[in-house]
Each structure stands twice: as structure tokens, then as C-alpha cells.
């Protein structure tokens, strides 16, 4: 059945009230649209945990920097709604910018976690993410909200925000969904030229190689980082934004792998910035 399409906060709240009156648990999947199979898997996860799932589609201007791709970010609402019908999404919340940000803005920021990895390279990005996610959680008031592990830093920040601000929602972080060749699914993959797309799977291959080195016994994070940078630099046309081995919980750099770690990268292929990560036990 085709999902309900809501454009206003009032419409969402009315639909959620009706679902709760029917004793249904509410799930929420925040997205910026341009949906791919990875997004659909998040909806499936939400559907397994709840009965009434709200997918939000909102290209959030506050998380884009002045030189980023807000203007050209794909907006494909009709196609997105068709795809959501495949996975039994119940409601799509697709607000206008004025609906979400009608007046001067109160912002939300998670200290420390947002200072690592993407944080220094995208000033204000995670403040925009936290602000819009908290607004969406307050609008939908779900029992469960689902995010993807590809955006590892974002997921950890949202978990911390919800915990610190006592938001009554369970955050589920679903595994990264990949193409058959290993490339993490992303709405930005459509920006890649055929040549760049052919090279892009080598990003995940580099992460897997580093994880295997660690499992084989290498515990020096600096040596692992050096090897990771070397692997990524060998990809034709690649420009490394960062390639880091960090504490899996705090995202701070570590010297020795004596605890769970995260290998996280951001790599430009042409003008397209791709992120990926892998956990190291």
C-alpha cells in the first residue's frame, strides 16, 4: 500500500496519534531522500521492530557547508515514495524548509565526539545533524529510530545525544549495506563517473586489508594508519581527506589496539566525497 505523505508537523502528529490509539509502536527512519537499497534496509529493520514506520525525507540545509553540495543534492521524492511502497513504509514526512525552520534556530551540539574525523573538515555539520534529528524525534516521537553504520560518527553522536538529553527512544544502528563489489551504498555514488565507480570499491578493500592485518597481530595504530593511507593513495584519482584508526567508542586516536577500534576514511574520487569504515575487534 502506498504510504501516507505528510508535509506538515501537524499531519505527522495526527497520524502517529492514530497509530498509537491502535496500539502500534512507532518507528522512524530519518533520511535526506534519493533512496537506495541501504535506506530500504533501514526501513525493513524499523518494520521488524515496530508496526508503524515513518520515513522522513528532508534535505537539511543546516548540515551543509558553504562549499558543499546542498544545491545539487538529488531530490527524487516521487521515486522515493514508490520505493518505500515496496517495504511497507506507513508514512513519509517530506517537509519544506520553512516547516522545519520557521524562525531563528536553537541548535544542538554533542561535544568531543563531533570534534573528531569529519568534524574539523566539515565545521557545523554535526550541529546541523543533531539539530534536525532531535527535531524529527520530537515531531515523530518514535519508540525506535534506525540509522546506518556507514555514517559511524553520526550514529555515535546521535546515540550520545539521545542518552545525554534523555530522549525516550531506542536507537538501532543497522549494518552498512554494500553493492556486490563492496562499495558502501550512498546517495552520492550517483555522482561518480564510470571510471570513478570502477575504482570506488577499492576503498572498502583497503579497510578490509587493514582489519586483516590487525587480526593477524599488528597492534600499532600508526603502522596500520600508514598502511591504510598507502592502500588508498594507490587508487587512481583518489584524494584522501582522512584515514584514521580511532577508539571505537570515543573516536579519539589511539596508539595501540588494546581495545575495539574503528578504521574510518573519507576519500574524494573526483568531486565526490565518500566515507566508509570498518570495526577492528
Secondary structure as GFF3:
##gff-version 3
##sequence-region A 1 281
A	DSSP	beta_strand	4	6	.	.	.	ID=ss1
A	DSSP	alpha_helix	9	21	.	.	.	ID=ss2
A	DSSP	beta_strand	26	31	.	.	.	ID=ss3
A	DSSP	alpha_helix	37	49	.	.	.	ID=ss4
A	DSSP	beta_strand	52	57	.	.	.	ID=ss5
A	DSSP	three_ten_helix	61	63	.	.	.	ID=ss6
A	DSSP	alpha_helix	77	86	.	.	.	ID=ss7
A	DSSP	beta_strand	91	93	.	.	.	ID=ss8
A	DSSP	alpha_helix	97	100	.	.	.	ID=ss9
A	DSSP	three_ten_helix	113	115	.	.	.	ID=ss10
A	DSSP	alpha_helix	118	121	.	.	.	ID=ss11
A	DSSP	alpha_helix	125	140	.	.	.	ID=ss12
A	DSSP	beta_strand	144	148	.	.	.	ID=ss13
A	DSSP	alpha_helix	152	164	.	.	.	ID=ss14
A	DSSP	beta_strand	170	174	.	.	.	ID=ss15
A	DSSP	three_ten_helix	187	191	.	.	.	ID=ss16
A	DSSP	alpha_helix	194	215	.	.	.	ID=ss17
A	DSSP	alpha_helix	221	233	.	.	.	ID=ss18
A	DSSP	beta_strand	238	247	.	.	.	ID=ss19
A	DSSP	beta_strand	261	269	.	.	.	ID=ss20
A	DSSP	beta_strand	272	280	.	.	.	ID=ss21
###
